Amino acid sequence: MSGLVVIGASYAGVQAAISAREAGYAEPIRIVSDEDMLPYQRPPLSKAYLLDGVAEDKLIIRGDKYFADKKIDLVLGEKAIRIDRTGKRVELQNKPALAFDRLVIATGSRARQLPSAAGLQNIFYLRSLADALALKAQLSTAAELVVIGGGFIGLEVAASAAKLGKKVTVIESTRRLIERALSPVLSEFLRDIHKNHNVTIRFSETVTGMTQNGAKAEIHCANGDKLNADLVLVGIGGIPNAEMAADAGISVQNGIMVDAFGVSDHSEVLAAGDCTSHFNALVKRNIRLESVQHAQDQAKSAGSAIAGKQVVYDAIPRFWSDQYDAKLQMVGLSEGHDAHAIRGSIADNKFSVFLFRDGKLVAIDSVNRPGDQLIGRRLIAGGAMLSPAQASDDSFDLKGLAGTLAPE
Ligand SMILES: Cc1cc2nc3c(=O)[nH]c(=O)nc-3n(C[C@H](O)[C@H](O)[C@H](O)COP(=O)(O)OP(=O)(O)OC[C@H]3O[C@@H](n4cnc5c(N)ncnc54)[C@H](O)[C@@H]3O)c2cc1C
C-alpha cells in the first residue's frame, strides 16, 4: 500500500488529508502522529482550558467516525523518524515503514528551550495537551508564577493565572510586548490590561541563569535581581520541526520551503503549517507563520494539489488571542508600517489600529471589533485606497469601500 502519508495529525496534517479526499484523491491516506490521541485544538490550552472553561473531550477536532468515513487511517502514538525520499518510505519508531507516492510533512513547531532551565523542577513549556495537563495541575497549587517571554502564549498563560488569583510576573527582553507582530498601540494596550490585573511586566530584562531553591525556582536577572517562583512558564518562541525534512535533502530555511501550493523542492513531498516557510506577497519575502488559519489554509492548497487541483495559497495572514475581556484579532502583516490610525475607543476596549506602509493599508489589529477584521481582510487583499483619516473616522463607510473591490 502506498498513496498519501501525512506526518503530523494537527490542523495542517488533518486538513491536508481532508482536502485531498474532498478534491477527489482516491488512494489510501495515512496520518502518523507521535501524540497518542485524536487531533485536538491547541489555542484553548493557554486560555479556557487552564480556567476549566473547556473539557478535554471538547478539544477534539474530529472523532474516529469522521476519519473512518473519509477512509483516512490514523497511526497514533507513533513517531516518524526518517524520510527515505528516493525509496519513498517513512520510517517509524516502532512499526514497519510506510510507503508513499506523496508525502505531506505537517510536523508543526516545538517550544524553544531555555538552557538555564534544564534539569530544574517546575519549569513548563506549553505546546501540547500533555504540557497543558501538567501545567494546570501545578498551577492549582502554585501561588507565584514567573513567565519568561512576553509573547502570545506567555501572556495568555499570565492572564489565565492572574484570573485564578496567582501572583504573576512576566520577564520580557525587549522594550514592548510582541514587538515583531503587533503595533505599538496594541503593545501598550496589552501592557495596561495586564497591569490592571496586577501582573508585573519587567521590560528590557534578561534571564542570566536559574537555580533550584528548595521547591522553588530562582530566576537570576541581568540587573542582579533574583525572583522566586513556584512555577515558571517559558514562552520564548517556536522552532519548526523541519530537521527530518532537511536530513532527507529537502530545502529548509527557517522551515520547509514550499511554493504557493505547499510543494517543496521535491514534487512528491509537500508540507503545511508551522513547519513551513513560504513567500508572502505582502512583505515580499519568505516567512514562517504560527497560526491555525495559516496551517489550515496552506494545507487546503497542499491537499488539493495532491488530488491534481491547483488552489493558490495567498490568504492574508490572520491570528487571534484572548486575554481577560479582550478579544484580539490581527489581519495582515504590520512589519515596516509607517503610519497608523485608530478607529473606535481604546478607553472602551473596542478599537482597531489600521496600519499603513507607503500609503497602503497592510494590517489591522483589533480589540473587540470583529467587524473591522472581516472588512479589513477584503480591504487589504483588494489593495483598497484608504487614508488614515478615513480609517479613523467611524462614520466613513468601510463596508461600502470593500464592496467596490474585487472579491477575495
Ligand atoms: C498554547 C497555544 C496557544 C495557541 N493559541 C493560538 C491562537 O489563539 N490563535 C492561533 O491562530 N494560533 C494559536 N496557536 C498556534 C496554533 O496552535 C499553531 O499554529 C497550529 O497548531 C499549527 O498547526 P500545525 O498542524 O502546523 O502544527 P502542530 O499543531 O504543532 O502539530 C504538529 C503535530 O505533528 C506531530 N509531530 C511532530 N513531529 C512528528 C513526527 N516526527 N512524527 C509524528 N508526529 C509528529 C506533533 O506532535 C503535533 O501533534 C497556539 C499554540 C499553542 C501551543
The ligand as an ORCA input file, in Angstrom:
! r2SCAN-3c Opt
* xyz 0 1
  C      -0.885     27.079     23.768
  C      -1.073     27.528     22.352
  C      -1.987     28.541     22.068
  C      -2.176     28.958     20.748
  N      -3.096     29.930     20.506
  C      -3.353     30.286     19.215
  C      -4.377     31.218     18.920
  O      -5.039     31.785     19.804
  N      -4.617     31.511     17.616
  C      -3.918     30.924     16.590
  O      -4.165     31.189     15.405
  N      -2.930     30.037     16.853
  C      -2.636     29.707     18.131
  N      -1.647     28.799     18.401
  C      -0.822     28.302     17.297
  C      -1.501     27.146     16.590
  O      -1.976     26.207     17.525
  C      -0.492     26.514     15.631
  O      -0.102     27.488     14.687
  C      -1.094     25.306     14.947
  O      -1.371     24.290     15.894
  C      -0.156     24.774     13.881
  O      -0.686     23.614     13.345
  P       0.254     22.528     12.669
  O      -0.653     21.428     12.231
  O       1.132     23.180     11.670
  O       1.257     22.018     13.796
  P       1.033     21.495     15.264
  O      -0.299     21.891     15.784
  O       2.242     21.899     16.015
  O       1.009     19.909     15.091
  C       2.081     19.151     14.632
  C       1.854     17.723     15.054
  O       2.860     16.886     14.484
  C       3.342     15.997     15.461
  N       4.686     15.561     15.071
  C       5.811     16.316     15.027
  N       6.859     15.574     14.615
  C       6.376     14.329     14.395
  C       6.987     13.116     13.965
  N       8.279     13.040     13.677
  N       6.217     12.005     13.841
  C       4.871     12.066     14.119
  N       4.252     13.189     14.533
  C       4.997     14.311     14.671
  C       3.309     16.854     16.718
  O       3.370     16.095     17.902
  C       1.952     17.519     16.552
  O       0.919     16.712     17.008
  C      -1.429     28.367     19.709
  C      -0.490     27.356     20.001
  C      -0.319     26.934     21.299
  C       0.681     25.831     21.594
*
